[in-house]
Amino acid sequence: MSNQPIVFNIQYTPYKLPKNATAAEREQHASDRAFFDMTGGKNIFDYITTEEKCTGGYSMFDYLQKNTGVFNETGMLPERDIASMKARLKENRGVIWHGFVSLGAEDSYKIDSPEKCIRMVKQIFPTFFRDMNLKPQNVDLMCALHLDKPHHLHCHFVFWEKEPKFKDAKNGQLVYRRQGKVRKDAIDKMFVRLGLFFSDDKDVLYKSRDEAIRDLKELLGAKAFVYKPEDVKKEILALARDLPKSGRVTYGSKDMEPFRARVDKIVQMLLLTDRRARMADRRFHRALAGREREIANICGQPFAYSNKNISPEKMESELPKYHNVIDGKNIRIIDEIKADYKRRQGNLVVNLAKSIKPECYENKRKRKVNDHALKRTLAISKKKIGGSFKEFLNSFGAECEYIERDYCRRLQEIEEEMKREKEKDDAAEHDGETK
């Protein structure tokens, strides 16, 4: 038996076989297809919802107190939803993917309930579907937990496309995806995300980020602002002046590309003014290095990690023993976390600059002698700008800590957010299929 901490298995059943398939292959395929499209007397639904060894023949229906026992990223599936999914599958002329996620004896408790599995599916599978060039909203997914083997609990899954979404190169009609084989890099990324999701140390990264954001926000407190160098204020005011008046003015948007270096510079200037915030930022990056070490271990690669208080031998002994051969160059999770961290920090500065711009640079009225109303307006604007600066400086460190606390929750939640941001920025998605 393998001592691999995590096993991720995925296979597929095509709609039809190649023309040169033998009679025996066609007979076997017809049997397999009926099993996985749930039209046969024995089918995948019956299999995944029955635990013969664990419950003495009772189904997951009974085990979960008359629940269907089937779930996906939305939660437990009611019978009406299952019926709709089965109806769509019956008409499906595409590939059906199926497999399981299994954990070793030491970690099986992490998926010993449907609720734990639902959390895993919700955070992991949508990203996996995108890596497969599938749209998560166009995927029917069924999962079920098997408890019959306590030494390696496992979660079965089966999924397929709801509707044909790929354009045929010959006639332009929408068809189901024909390619069933999943690219190795997509499987590797899935495996790494599973490893990080089940890691016992994942909260260290999130907590350190939360502290860093809190301390950075505190740098913008009213009292602290009095002692801030004038060059920090000048940089923020100059950024406010130059920001575009229209478009999507956020750190990650295309309209902000020319300004990101300036925003990053302001963040670094703020960090340099306060040792506490600077040390919190360093703790985050140390935690990130630890996460990178975990990824290298999951990929079956050595990783040089510098920590004077912990010997490399001790640190390596605490890691689970993976036996994969994964090219780490294809795993961009650390880069994505770094980019998201910078985006969150940068948006604190951008939001302040956006609030300053209307008050400071968009007042078109010309000043006249003894124009008391204008003087009063300008005084109010100046007060608003000063208040904005104080509020920003008062909250910057707290916001940084808030961001880091988010990281404490789960790496997968961050990945989901980054995917949502990316989808908003993309004008269109690639609907074609590489044959």
C-alpha positions as CSV (number, residue, x, y, z in Angstrom):
1,M,0.0,0.0,0.0
2,S,1.3,3.5,-0.9
3,N,2.3,5.7,2.0
4,Q,1.6,8.8,-0.1
5,P,-0.1,11.4,2.2
6,I,-2.6,12.3,-0.6
7,V,-3.8,10.4,-3.6
8,F,-5.6,12.2,-6.3
9,N,-7.0,10.0,-9.0
10,I,-8.9,11.1,-12.1
11,Q,-10.0,9.1,-15.1
12,Y,-12.5,9.7,-17.9
13,T,-15.1,8.0,-20.1
14,P,-15.6,9.4,-23.6
15,Y,-18.9,9.6,-25.4
16,K,-17.7,7.4,-28.2
17,L,-14.6,5.4,-29.1
18,P,-12.3,5.9,-32.2
19,K,-13.4,4.2,-35.4
20,N,-10.7,1.6,-35.1
21,A,-11.9,0.3,-31.7
22,T,-12.4,-3.4,-31.5
23,A,-15.7,-5.1,-30.8
24,A,-14.5,-6.0,-27.3
25,E,-13.5,-2.4,-26.7
26,R,-16.9,-1.2,-27.8
27,E,-18.7,-3.6,-25.6
28,Q,-16.7,-2.6,-22.6
29,H,-17.1,1.1,-23.4
30,A,-20.9,0.7,-23.6
31,S,-20.9,-0.9,-20.2
32,D,-18.6,1.8,-18.7
33,R,-20.6,4.6,-20.3
34,A,-23.9,3.2,-18.9
35,F,-22.3,3.0,-15.5
36,F,-21.0,6.6,-15.5
37,D,-23.9,8.3,-17.2
38,M,-26.2,6.6,-14.7
39,T,-28.4,4.9,-17.3
40,G,-27.3,1.3,-16.3
41,G,-28.7,-0.9,-13.6
42,K,-25.4,-0.6,-11.8
43,N,-24.1,3.0,-11.9
44,I,-21.7,5.4,-10.3
45,F,-24.5,7.1,-8.2
46,D,-25.4,3.8,-6.5
47,Y,-21.8,3.1,-5.9
48,I,-20.8,6.4,-4.3
49,T,-23.9,6.5,-2.2
50,T,-23.5,3.1,-0.6
51,E,-21.0,2.0,2.1
52,E,-21.3,-1.7,2.3
53,K,-18.3,-2.4,4.5
54,C,-18.7,0.6,6.8
55,T,-22.5,0.5,7.5
56,G,-23.4,-3.1,6.8
57,G,-25.3,-2.3,3.7
58,Y,-26.8,1.0,4.8
59,S,-26.6,3.7,2.2
60,M,-25.2,7.2,2.7
61,F,-28.9,8.2,2.6
62,D,-29.4,6.4,5.9
63,Y,-26.0,7.4,7.3
64,L,-26.8,11.1,6.8
65,Q,-30.3,10.8,8.3
66,K,-32.2,10.5,5.1
67,N,-30.0,13.0,3.2
68,T,-29.1,12.1,-0.3
69,G,-25.5,11.7,0.7
70,V,-24.3,13.5,-2.4
71,F,-22.8,17.0,-2.4
72,N,-20.8,19.5,-4.4
73,E,-19.3,22.9,-3.9
74,T,-22.7,24.3,-3.0
75,G,-23.4,21.8,-0.2
76,M,-25.6,18.7,0.1
77,L,-27.6,18.1,-3.0
78,P,-31.4,17.7,-2.7
79,E,-33.1,15.0,-4.7
80,R,-34.6,17.5,-7.2
81,D,-31.1,18.8,-8.1
82,I,-29.8,15.3,-8.5
83,A,-32.7,14.5,-10.8
84,S,-31.9,17.6,-12.9
85,M,-28.3,16.6,-13.1
86,K,-29.1,13.1,-14.1
87,A,-31.4,14.4,-16.9
88,R,-28.6,16.6,-18.3
89,L,-26.1,13.7,-18.1
90,K,-28.5,11.4,-20.0
91,E,-28.4,13.9,-22.9
92,N,-24.7,14.6,-22.6
93,R,-22.6,13.8,-25.7
94,G,-19.3,14.6,-24.1
95,V,-16.7,13.3,-21.6
96,I,-17.5,12.1,-18.1
97,W,-14.6,12.6,-15.6
98,H,-14.5,10.5,-12.4
99,G,-12.1,9.8,-9.6
100,F,-11.4,10.2,-5.9
101,V,-9.3,12.1,-3.3
102,S,-7.9,9.9,-0.6
103,L,-5.9,10.7,2.6
104,G,-3.6,8.5,4.6
105,A,-4.4,7.3,8.1
106,E,-2.8,10.2,9.9
107,D,-4.8,12.8,7.9
108,S,-8.0,11.0,7.2
109,Y,-9.8,12.9,10.0
110,K,-9.5,16.0,7.8
111,I,-12.2,14.6,5.5
112,D,-14.2,12.5,8.0
113,S,-17.5,14.3,7.4
114,P,-19.4,15.7,4.4
115,E,-19.0,19.2,5.7
116,K,-15.2,19.0,5.7
117,C,-15.3,17.5,2.1
118,I,-17.7,20.3,1.0
119,R,-15.2,22.9,2.2
120,M,-12.4,21.1,0.3
121,V,-14.5,20.8,-2.9
122,K,-15.6,24.4,-2.7
123,Q,-12.1,25.8,-2.4
124,I,-10.2,23.4,-4.7
125,F,-12.4,22.2,-7.6
126,P,-13.4,25.5,-9.3
127,T,-9.7,26.3,-9.9
128,F,-9.1,22.8,-11.2
129,F,-11.9,23.2,-13.7
130,R,-10.5,26.5,-15.0
131,D,-7.1,24.8,-15.3
132,M,-8.9,22.2,-17.5
133,N,-10.3,25.0,-19.6
134,L,-13.8,24.3,-18.3
135,K,-16.1,27.0,-16.9
136,P,-17.0,26.1,-13.3
137,Q,-20.6,27.4,-13.8
138,N,-21.0,25.0,-16.7
139,V,-20.0,21.9,-14.7
140,D,-22.2,19.4,-13.0
141,L,-20.3,17.9,-10.0
142,M,-21.4,15.1,-7.7
143,C,-19.3,14.0,-4.7
144,A,-19.7,11.4,-1.9
145,L,-17.6,10.5,1.1
146,H,-16.7,6.9,1.8
147,L,-15.8,5.9,5.4
148,D,-15.5,2.2,4.9
149,K,-11.7,2.2,5.0
150,P,-10.6,4.2,8.1
151,H,-7.0,3.9,7.2
152,H,-7.6,6.0,4.1
153,L,-10.9,7.8,3.9
154,H,-11.7,9.0,0.4
155,C,-14.1,11.3,-1.4
156,H,-15.4,10.1,-4.8
157,F,-16.3,12.7,-7.5
158,V,-17.9,12.6,-11.0
159,F,-18.4,15.6,-13.2
160,W,-19.4,16.6,-16.7
161,E,-20.3,19.6,-18.8
162,K,-23.9,20.9,-18.4
163,E,-24.1,22.2,-22.0
164,P,-21.9,22.3,-25.1
165,K,-19.7,25.4,-24.9
166,F,-16.8,24.7,-27.3
167,K,-16.9,25.9,-30.9
168,D,-16.3,23.3,-33.5
169,A,-13.5,24.3,-35.8
170,K,-15.3,23.0,-38.9
171,N,-18.8,24.4,-38.7
172,G,-18.6,26.8,-35.7
173,Q,-21.4,24.9,-33.8
174,L,-21.2,24.5,-30.0
175,V,-20.1,21.1,-29.0
176,Y,-19.0,19.3,-25.8
177,R,-15.3,19.0,-25.1
178,R,-13.9,16.0,-27.0
179,Q,-10.6,15.8,-25.2
180,G,-10.9,13.8,-22.0
181,K,-7.2,13.6,-21.0
182,V,-6.3,16.2,-18.4
183,R,-3.0,18.0,-18.8
184,K,-0.3,17.0,-16.4
185,D,0.3,20.6,-15.3
186,A,-3.4,20.9,-14.3
187,I,-3.1,17.6,-12.2
188,D,0.1,18.8,-10.6
189,K,-1.5,22.1,-9.6
190,M,-4.5,20.3,-8.2
191,F,-2.2,18.0,-6.2
192,V,-0.3,21.0,-4.8
193,R,-3.4,22.8,-3.8
194,L,-4.7,19.7,-2.0
195,G,-1.4,19.4,-0.2
196,L,-1.6,23.1,0.9
197,F,-5.3,22.8,1.8
198,F,-4.6,19.9,4.2
199,S,-1.5,21.4,5.6
200,D,-1.4,21.9,9.4
201,D,0.7,25.0,9.1
202,K,-1.5,27.0,6.6
203,D,-2.8,29.4,9.3
204,V,0.7,30.8,10.0
205,L,0.8,32.6,6.7
206,Y,-2.7,34.1,7.0
207,K,-2.1,35.3,10.6
208,S,1.2,37.0,9.6
209,R,-0.5,38.8,6.8
210,D,-3.3,40.0,9.0
211,E,-0.7,41.5,11.5
212,A,1.2,43.1,8.7
213,I,-1.8,44.9,7.3
214,R,-3.0,46.0,10.7
215,D,0.4,47.6,11.6
216,L,0.7,49.2,8.2
217,K,-2.7,50.8,8.6
218,E,-1.8,52.1,12.0
219,L,0.9,54.1,10.4
220,L,-1.8,56.3,9.0
221,G,-3.2,57.3,12.3
222,A,-3.8,61.0,13.1
223,K,-1.0,61.3,15.6
224,A,1.5,59.4,13.6
225,F,0.8,61.4,10.6
226,V,2.1,64.6,12.2
227,Y,5.6,63.0,12.3
228,K,5.5,61.5,8.8
229,P,8.1,62.9,6.3
230,E,6.8,65.4,3.9
231,D,8.0,63.4,0.9
232,V,5.4,60.7,1.8
233,K,2.6,63.2,1.7
234,K,4.0,64.7,-1.5
235,E,4.0,61.3,-3.2
236,I,0.4,60.6,-2.3
237,L,-0.7,64.1,-3.4
238,A,1.1,63.7,-6.7
239,L,-0.5,60.3,-7.3
240,A,-3.9,61.8,-6.5
241,R,-3.3,64.5,-9.1
242,D,-2.2,62.1,-11.8
243,L,-4.8,59.3,-11.4
244,P,-7.1,58.9,-14.4
245,K,-10.6,60.5,-14.0
246,S,-12.4,57.5,-15.5
247,G,-12.0,53.8,-15.9
248,R,-11.4,51.2,-13.2
249,V,-9.0,52.8,-10.8
250,T,-7.9,49.9,-8.6
251,Y,-4.4,48.6,-8.1
252,G,-4.9,45.5,-10.3
253,S,-6.8,47.2,-13.2
254,K,-5.3,47.9,-16.6
255,D,-5.8,51.6,-16.2
256,M,-3.5,51.6,-13.2
257,E,-0.6,49.8,-14.9
258,P,1.4,53.1,-15.3
259,F,1.0,53.9,-11.6
260,R,1.7,50.7,-9.8
261,A,5.4,51.3,-9.4
262,R,4.6,54.7,-7.7
263,V,2.0,53.0,-5.4
264,D,4.5,50.3,-4.5
265,K,7.1,53.0,-3.7
266,I,4.6,54.8,-1.3
267,V,3.9,51.5,0.5
268,Q,7.6,50.9,1.0
269,M,8.1,54.5,2.2
270,L,5.3,53.9,4.7
271,L,6.9,50.7,5.9
272,L,10.3,52.4,6.4
273,T,8.7,55.0,8.7
274,D,7.7,52.4,11.3
275,R,9.7,49.4,12.6
276,R,6.6,47.6,13.9
277,A,4.9,47.5,10.5
278,R,8.2,46.7,8.8
279,M,8.7,43.7,11.1
280,A,5.2,42.5,10.5
281,D,5.8,42.7,6.7
282,R,8.9,40.6,7.2
283,R,7.0,38.0,9.2
284,F,4.6,37.6,6.4
285,H,7.4,37.0,3.9
286,R,9.0,34.5,6.2
287,A,5.7,32.7,6.5
288,L,5.5,32.8,2.7
289,A,8.9,31.2,2.4
290,G,7.7,28.4,4.7
291,R,4.7,27.9,2.3
292,E,7.2,27.8,-0.6
293,R,9.1,25.1,1.3
294,E,5.8,23.0,1.6
295,I,5.2,23.3,-2.1
296,A,8.7,22.2,-2.9
297,N,8.2,19.2,-0.6
298,I,4.9,18.3,-2.3
299,C,6.6,18.5,-5.6
300,G,9.3,16.1,-4.4
301,Q,12.0,18.7,-4.5
302,P,14.6,20.0,-1.9
303,F,14.2,23.5,-0.7
304,A,16.8,25.7,1.1
305,Y,15.1,27.5,3.9
306,S,17.0,29.9,6.2
307,N,16.0,29.9,9.9
308,K,18.7,30.2,12.5
309,N,16.5,28.8,15.2
310,I,15.4,25.6,13.4
311,S,17.8,23.1,11.8
312,P,17.0,22.0,8.3
313,E,17.0,18.4,9.4
314,K,14.3,19.1,12.0
315,M,12.2,21.1,9.6
316,E,12.4,18.4,6.9
317,S,11.5,15.7,9.4
318,E,8.3,17.6,10.2
319,L,7.1,17.5,6.6
320,P,4.9,14.7,5.2
321,K,6.8,12.5,2.8
322,Y,5.5,13.0,-0.7
323,H,6.9,11.0,-3.6
324,N,5.8,13.1,-6.6
325,V,7.8,14.3,-9.5
326,I,6.3,17.7,-10.2
327,D,7.9,20.5,-12.2
328,G,7.8,23.4,-9.7
329,K,8.1,25.9,-12.6
330,N,4.4,25.2,-13.4
331,I,3.3,26.0,-9.9
332,R,2.6,29.7,-9.6
333,I,0.8,29.8,-6.2
334,I,3.5,31.7,-4.4
335,D,3.7,34.3,-7.1
336,E,-0.1,34.7,-7.0
337,I,0.0,35.2,-3.2
338,K,2.7,37.8,-3.5
339,A,0.8,39.6,-6.2
340,D,-2.4,39.5,-4.2
341,Y,-0.6,40.8,-1.1
342,K,0.8,43.8,-3.1
343,R,-2.6,44.4,-4.6
344,R,-4.2,44.6,-1.1
345,Q,-1.5,47.0,0.2
346,G,-1.6,49.1,-3.0
347,N,-5.4,49.5,-2.9
348,L,-5.1,51.2,0.5
349,V,-3.0,53.9,-1.1
350,V,-5.0,54.1,-4.3
351,N,-8.3,54.5,-2.3
352,L,-6.8,57.4,-0.4
353,A,-5.5,59.1,-3.5
354,K,-9.0,58.7,-5.1
355,S,-10.7,60.3,-2.2
356,I,-8.2,63.3,-2.3
357,K,-8.4,63.9,-6.0
358,P,-11.9,65.5,-6.2
359,E,-11.2,67.8,-3.3
360,C,-7.8,68.9,-4.3
361,Y,-7.6,68.8,-8.1
362,E,-11.0,68.9,-9.6
363,N,-12.3,72.3,-8.3
364,K,-12.7,74.3,-11.5
365,R,-13.9,77.6,-10.0
366,K,-11.6,80.6,-10.4
367,R,-10.7,82.6,-7.4
368,K,-11.8,86.2,-7.1
369,V,-10.8,88.9,-4.7
370,N,-12.8,88.8,-1.5
371,D,-14.7,85.7,-2.7
372,H,-15.6,84.5,0.8
373,A,-17.8,81.7,-0.5
374,L,-14.8,80.3,-2.4
375,K,-12.5,80.7,0.5
376,R,-15.0,78.8,2.6
377,T,-15.2,76.0,0.0
378,L,-11.4,75.8,-0.2
379,A,-11.1,75.7,3.5
380,I,-13.6,72.8,3.7
381,S,-11.8,71.0,0.9
382,K,-8.5,71.4,2.8
383,K,-10.1,70.1,5.9
384,K,-11.5,67.1,4.0
385,I,-8.1,66.3,2.5
386,G,-6.5,66.6,5.9
387,G,-9.1,64.3,7.4
388,S,-8.7,61.8,4.6
389,F,-4.9,61.7,5.2
390,K,-5.5,61.2,9.0
391,E,-8.1,58.5,8.4
392,F,-5.9,56.8,5.9
393,L,-2.9,56.9,8.2
394,N,-5.0,55.8,11.1
395,S,-6.3,52.8,9.4
396,F,-3.5,51.7,7.1
397,G,-1.9,49.4,9.6
398,A,-5.2,47.9,10.7
399,E,-6.1,47.2,7.1
400,C,-2.8,45.5,6.6
401,E,-3.5,43.3,9.6
402,Y,-7.0,42.6,8.3
403,I,-5.6,41.4,5.1
404,E,-3.2,39.1,6.9
405,R,-6.0,37.7,9.0
406,D,-7.8,36.8,5.8
407,Y,-4.7,34.8,4.8
408,C,-5.1,33.0,8.2
409,R,-8.4,31.5,7.0
410,R,-7.4,29.5,4.0
411,L,-5.1,29.7,1.0
412,Q,-7.9,28.5,-1.2
413,E,-10.1,31.4,-0.3
414,I,-7.4,33.7,-1.5
415,E,-7.1,31.8,-4.7
416,E,-10.8,32.1,-5.3
417,E,-10.7,35.8,-4.8
418,M,-7.8,36.2,-7.2
419,K,-9.7,34.2,-9.8
420,R,-12.7,36.5,-9.4
421,E,-10.5,39.6,-9.8
422,K,-9.0,38.1,-12.9
423,E,-12.4,37.3,-14.3
424,K,-13.5,40.9,-13.8
425,D,-10.4,42.2,-15.6
426,D,-10.7,39.9,-18.5
427,A,-13.0,41.2,-21.3
428,A,-13.7,37.8,-22.7
429,E,-12.9,34.2,-22.2
430,H,-11.4,31.8,-24.6
431,D,-14.2,29.5,-25.8
432,G,-12.2,27.5,-28.3
433,E,-10.7,24.1,-27.6
434,T,-7.1,23.1,-28.5
435,K,-7.3,19.9,-30.4
